[in-house]
Amino acid sequence: MTVFEKNGRWNFRFQIKGKEYWRAVPEATTKREAEKAEAVFKGDLLHGKYDLAENLGEMPFSKLISAFTAYGQVNRTGWYNDKYTVNYLAKYFNGMKIKDVTSFVIEKYKFHRKEKGLAPATINREVAIISKMFSIAVDSGWTNENPCRKIKPIRQSNRVERYLTHEEEQNLLAGCVGDDDYMRPIIILALHTGMRKGEILSLKWEENVDLKQRYFTLYKTKSGKMRKIPISDTLFDELVKLNNHRISEYVFTNPITKTRYENIKKAFKRICKNTNITNLRFHDLRHTAATRMVTAGIDLVVVKEILGHADIETTMRYSHPVPERKKQAIDALNNFYKSTINIVPITG
């Protein structure tokens, strides 16, 4: 039997009358279990329960989109962001079958998105979603390969991490007026907790917020681990105001839809433009929080737990030294030098 292990998962591959069959067996934990699965599959083939190999990939890509949507709504913490990509993929690949979406077609998709002005990181994330779709297709027996395995990610430039100065923070908050006034508590929360945008917008009063103990408890996180974050005095005052006028289960509720805000990108860009703050992303507020904590001398392990990083290396990447701290370091060297040149050596 042609049973083998690949990427920590058991598979089998064989031919019958020149037709090749290849399946992953995600349920199998040993070679013996995979061999049993292969034997059952062969038996079903002989009794006509499965389509022949030439029918692999005949399923419309739209059905794979539906399968991924059902999976993503339950299993992906960033689904609110994913669904915009999924909707775009549904339009772009409309009318195609799974077998039509080859590596070459995906490369064309990458070029198409690049021409639309999307950043390399965004395109890479979209390809990662396509790859997950095909993983589901392979596990379900709808195709026997994932074309994304041959796709190389677009190289991403090492963007200099941005953080807010105190003056910029004041200007940014002052710009939250008119139709954008709802952004003020969102920005304050980001700066006072270091939470990701998705975590902030999905906060629920009963599930995540404890105003009595002054803690957030996050269950659906990127790392999959629950974490608790204290609520500062400034943030507490903002939350009390929101709680007094709550209109839904979500902390930040769109008054028109009566549910959570799904996208605040346009509003944030508009505020930055109106206040002449350049090259700032919402994610930079998280970086600002990390930088301020480290600058204040907070232990990196504590910062790691607050930000929800999987490892300390990621936290260290966020916590680069700010110019003021560099100046302090050089001054320390200078002070050490001045203190040593005045020491008179003892002669015997």
Wavefront OBJ file of the C-alpha trace (Angstrom):
o trace
v 0.000 0.000 0.000
v 1.268 3.473 -0.873
v 0.700 5.166 2.480
v 2.975 8.030 3.473
v 3.215 10.885 5.942
v 3.572 14.492 4.737
v 3.610 17.675 6.824
v 2.504 15.715 9.866
v -0.531 14.254 8.087
v -1.081 10.747 6.690
v -1.920 10.327 2.985
v -2.355 7.523 0.501
v -1.803 7.412 -3.223
v -2.388 4.570 -5.694
v -3.394 3.854 -9.296
v -6.179 1.728 -10.719
v -6.099 1.141 -14.492
v -3.819 4.131 -14.984
v -5.964 6.490 -12.924
v -4.285 7.994 -9.863
v -6.054 8.509 -6.553
v -4.546 10.624 -3.779
v -6.243 11.449 -0.513
v -5.266 12.984 2.809
v -6.465 11.174 5.930
v -6.572 13.910 8.620
v -8.266 11.542 11.099
v -5.415 9.011 10.986
v -2.788 9.223 13.722
v -0.807 6.113 12.714
v 0.240 4.401 9.492
v -2.002 1.467 10.280
v -5.067 3.709 10.529
v -4.173 5.328 7.205
v -3.830 1.890 5.578
v -7.278 0.959 6.821
v -8.672 4.176 5.352
v -7.021 3.368 2.025
v -8.522 -0.125 2.027
v -12.011 1.262 2.695
v -11.557 3.858 -0.056
v -10.509 1.199 -2.566
v -13.498 -0.912 -1.634
v -15.852 2.001 -2.141
v -14.216 2.739 -5.498
v -14.874 -0.784 -6.676
v -18.509 -0.474 -5.660
v -18.892 2.839 -7.502
v -19.419 5.038 -4.467
v -16.776 7.577 -5.545
v -16.280 9.498 -8.763
v -13.399 8.485 -10.994
v -10.139 10.416 -10.835
v -10.950 12.455 -13.911
v -13.867 14.009 -12.048
v -11.642 15.467 -9.345
v -11.772 19.257 -9.392
v -15.099 19.407 -11.232
v -16.845 21.098 -8.313
v -17.584 24.806 -8.917
v -15.198 27.079 -7.035
v -18.260 28.853 -5.645
v -19.067 25.763 -3.570
v -15.557 25.824 -2.126
v -16.173 29.472 -1.241
v -19.325 28.422 0.630
v -17.465 25.654 2.466
v -14.719 28.054 3.534
v -17.299 30.616 4.653
v -18.950 28.059 6.933
v -15.532 27.104 8.292
v -14.318 30.694 8.727
v -17.360 31.946 10.620
v -16.677 29.392 13.336
v -12.906 28.935 13.336
v -11.192 32.118 12.151
v -10.828 34.961 14.662
v -10.259 37.450 11.851
v -13.357 36.441 9.910
v -14.764 39.987 9.789
v -11.716 40.946 7.738
v -11.616 37.675 5.800
v -15.126 37.982 4.467
v -14.301 41.016 2.345
v -11.526 39.043 0.684
v -13.796 36.013 0.270
v -16.468 38.136 -1.424
v -13.851 39.510 -3.827
v -12.535 36.015 -4.578
v -16.088 34.846 -5.312
v -16.439 37.550 -7.966
v -12.970 37.091 -9.460
v -13.218 33.299 -9.799
v -16.918 33.289 -10.687
v -17.799 30.528 -13.143
v -14.579 28.565 -12.608
v -14.260 25.028 -11.340
v -11.789 24.041 -8.653
v -9.485 22.484 -11.251
v -9.429 25.784 -13.210
v -7.779 27.639 -10.335
v -4.198 26.615 -11.066
v -0.914 28.072 -9.820
v -0.709 30.172 -12.999
v -4.210 31.548 -12.431
v -3.344 32.461 -8.845
v -0.179 34.234 -10.034
v -2.370 36.241 -12.411
v -4.626 37.065 -9.483
v -1.620 38.357 -7.518
v -0.631 40.601 -10.452
v -4.220 41.830 -10.759
v -4.330 42.791 -7.076
v -0.922 44.465 -7.307
v -2.214 46.613 -10.181
v -5.136 47.580 -7.928
v -2.594 49.092 -5.556
v -2.774 46.514 -2.748
v 0.240 46.149 -0.475
v 2.354 42.963 -0.721
v 1.336 41.936 2.812
v -2.354 42.192 1.876
v -1.888 40.130 -1.293
v 0.045 37.482 0.634
v -2.795 37.242 3.162
v -5.316 36.790 0.347
v -3.253 33.974 -1.174
v -3.067 32.387 2.282
v -6.882 32.366 2.339
v -6.977 30.683 -1.079
v -4.475 28.133 0.229
v -6.698 27.354 3.207
v -9.632 26.887 0.852
v -7.677 24.296 -1.111
v -6.602 22.553 2.089
v -10.295 22.092 2.838
v -10.838 20.841 -0.727
v -8.018 18.288 -0.426
v -9.237 17.041 2.958
v -12.767 16.718 1.542
v -11.613 14.751 -1.514
v -12.687 17.439 -4.005
v -9.183 17.741 -5.448
v -5.826 16.089 -4.831
v -3.484 19.068 -4.663
v -3.161 22.604 -3.363
v -1.843 24.865 -6.169
v -0.806 27.505 -3.618
v 2.059 25.273 -2.457
v 3.921 26.349 -5.598
v 3.245 30.056 -5.004
v 6.006 32.164 -3.495
v 4.916 35.084 -1.309
v 5.656 38.597 -2.497
v 8.629 40.073 -0.700
v 7.538 42.638 1.865
v 9.647 45.701 2.508
v 10.822 46.197 6.071
v 8.545 49.090 6.947
v 9.821 51.330 9.702
v 7.456 50.911 12.643
v 5.575 54.068 13.450
v 4.486 55.293 16.850
v 2.550 58.372 17.945
v 4.144 61.300 19.732
v 2.147 62.843 22.592
v 1.396 65.896 20.437
v 0.124 63.697 17.589
v -2.050 61.785 20.034
v -3.674 65.006 21.237
v -4.279 66.134 17.656
v -5.651 62.737 16.656
v -8.175 62.711 19.494
v -9.107 66.333 18.826
v -9.898 65.312 15.238
v -12.582 62.862 16.392
v -15.474 65.248 15.844
v -18.754 65.267 13.964
v -19.529 61.957 12.273
v -16.161 60.634 13.460
v -16.659 61.299 17.175
v -17.268 57.593 17.812
v -13.600 56.990 16.984
v -12.322 58.742 20.108
v -12.987 55.913 22.623
v -11.796 53.351 20.065
v -8.455 55.145 19.676
v -8.108 55.619 23.437
v -8.748 51.908 23.997
v -6.120 50.972 21.403
v -3.522 53.234 23.033
v -4.355 52.065 26.568
v -4.426 48.310 25.892
v -2.467 47.554 22.715
v -5.381 45.449 21.436
v -5.679 44.577 17.768
v -8.394 46.306 15.748
v -10.424 43.111 15.372
v -10.280 42.464 19.109
v -11.483 45.990 19.860
v -14.407 45.982 17.446
v -15.623 42.552 18.601
v -15.720 43.461 22.319
v -19.014 42.574 24.028
v -20.180 44.073 27.307
v -21.252 40.895 29.069
v -18.612 38.598 27.622
v -15.459 40.735 27.655
v -15.871 43.759 29.945
v -15.820 43.765 33.744
v -16.196 47.374 34.907
v -16.357 46.310 38.552
v -12.970 44.558 38.539
v -11.725 46.820 35.737
v -10.581 44.077 33.393
v -11.058 42.993 29.800
v -11.135 39.254 29.207
v -10.438 38.228 25.615
v -11.377 34.709 24.535
v -11.151 34.873 20.741
v -7.551 35.884 20.146
v -5.029 35.439 17.359
v -2.944 33.068 19.469
v -6.010 31.129 20.605
v -5.171 31.819 24.249
v -7.430 33.734 26.629
v -5.902 36.877 28.096
v -6.897 39.520 30.642
v -6.029 43.206 30.301
v -6.518 45.810 33.061
v -8.614 48.904 32.346
v -6.861 52.227 33.009
v -8.576 55.156 34.743
v -8.783 57.165 31.512
v -10.260 54.226 29.621
v -12.649 53.425 32.481
v -14.220 56.893 32.202
v -14.749 56.393 28.461
v -16.319 52.965 28.982
v -18.700 54.247 31.648
v -19.999 56.878 29.206
v -20.513 54.226 26.520
v -22.155 51.827 28.951
v -24.671 54.473 30.009
v -25.875 54.684 26.398
v -25.400 51.110 25.199
v -27.731 50.037 22.401
v -26.441 46.526 21.693
v -24.260 43.765 23.122
v -21.191 45.298 21.485
v -19.105 47.980 23.172
v -18.701 49.904 19.926
v -22.032 49.845 18.128
v -22.927 51.384 14.796
v -26.114 53.394 15.523
v -27.404 52.726 12.018
v -26.966 48.932 11.884
v -27.373 48.458 15.674
v -24.454 46.031 15.627
v -20.660 46.228 15.756
v -18.587 48.392 13.456
v -17.022 46.205 10.806
v -14.592 48.632 9.194
v -13.174 51.876 10.560
v -10.378 52.272 8.021
v -11.957 55.159 6.118
v -12.805 57.079 9.282
v -9.288 56.653 10.667
v -7.725 57.822 7.390
v -10.032 60.830 7.314
v -9.093 61.850 10.863
v -5.382 61.518 10.080
v -5.788 63.625 6.955
v -7.742 66.336 8.772
v -5.107 66.546 11.515
v -2.084 66.375 9.163
v -0.811 63.127 10.671
v 1.018 61.139 7.988
v 2.052 57.503 7.496
v -0.044 56.246 10.392
v -1.998 52.983 10.377
v -4.457 51.933 13.053
v -2.108 49.051 13.871
v 0.546 51.639 14.778
v -1.534 52.496 17.849
v -0.790 48.974 19.103
v 2.894 49.556 18.376
v 2.703 52.870 20.242
v 1.262 51.137 23.308
v 4.028 48.508 23.221
v 6.745 51.130 22.806
v 5.432 53.241 25.688
v 5.242 50.262 28.041
v 8.806 49.184 27.290
v 10.091 52.766 27.501
v 8.505 52.985 30.962
v 10.581 49.989 32.012
v 7.800 47.380 32.031
v 9.164 43.840 31.843
v 8.989 42.365 28.325
v 7.221 39.256 29.631
v 4.411 41.437 31.010
v 4.179 43.369 27.723
v 4.066 40.054 25.859
v 1.102 38.870 27.944
v -0.813 42.135 27.484
v -0.287 42.160 23.709
v -0.999 38.438 23.369
v 2.178 37.513 21.503
v 3.005 33.845 21.066
v 6.707 34.368 21.790
v 8.982 37.005 23.307
v 10.799 37.597 19.998
v 7.680 39.217 18.552
v 7.436 41.537 21.554
v 11.086 42.520 21.171
v 10.421 43.451 17.538
v 7.719 45.870 18.614
v 9.732 47.409 21.415
v 12.519 49.260 19.648
v 14.302 52.060 21.542
v 12.857 55.517 20.975
v 15.236 58.448 20.249
v 14.932 59.817 23.801
v 16.075 56.499 25.277
v 19.001 56.337 22.853
v 20.063 59.817 24.009
v 19.814 58.692 27.631
v 22.002 55.677 26.856
v 24.715 57.852 25.278
v 24.524 60.305 28.186
v 25.067 57.380 30.546
v 28.249 56.456 28.672
v 29.403 60.053 28.813
v 28.723 60.284 32.544
v 30.639 57.060 33.115
v 33.591 58.484 31.179
v 33.585 61.722 33.187
v 33.488 59.827 36.458
v 36.441 57.604 35.560
v 38.885 60.233 34.251
v 38.874 61.889 37.679
v 40.072 58.717 39.393
v 43.732 59.021 40.412
v 45.520 55.697 39.961
v 47.162 54.278 43.090
v 50.907 53.734 42.686
v 52.831 51.269 44.749
l 1 2 3 4 5 6 7 8 9 10 11 12 13 14 15 16 17 18 19 20 21 22 23 24 25 26 27 28 29 30 31 32 33 34 35 36 37 38 39 40 41 42 43 44 45 46 47 48 49 50 51 52 53 54 55 56 57 58 59 60 61 62 63 64 65 66 67 68 69 70 71 72 73 74 75 76 77 78 79 80 81 82 83 84 85 86 87 88 89 90 91 92 93 94 95 96 97 98 99 100 101 102 103 104 105 106 107 108 109 110 111 112 113 114 115 116 117 118 119 120 121 122 123 124 125 126 127 128 129 130 131 132 133 134 135 136 137 138 139 140 141 142 143 144 145 146 147 148 149 150 151 152 153 154 155 156 157 158 159 160 161 162 163 164 165 166 167 168 169 170 171 172 173 174 175 176 177 178 179 180 181 182 183 184 185 186 187 188 189 190 191 192 193 194 195 196 197 198 199 200 201 202 203 204 205 206 207 208 209 210 211 212 213 214 215 216 217 218 219 220 221 222 223 224 225 226 227 228 229 230 231 232 233 234 235 236 237 238 239 240 241 242 243 244 245 246 247 248 249 250 251 252 253 254 255 256 257 258 259 260 261 262 263 264 265 266 267 268 269 270 271 272 273 274 275 276 277 278 279 280 281 282 283 284 285 286 287 288 289 290 291 292 293 294 295 296 297 298 299 300 301 302 303 304 305 306 307 308 309 310 311 312 313 314 315 316 317 318 319 320 321 322 323 324 325 326 327 328 329 330 331 332 333 334 335 336 337 338 339 340 341 342 343 344 345 346 347 348
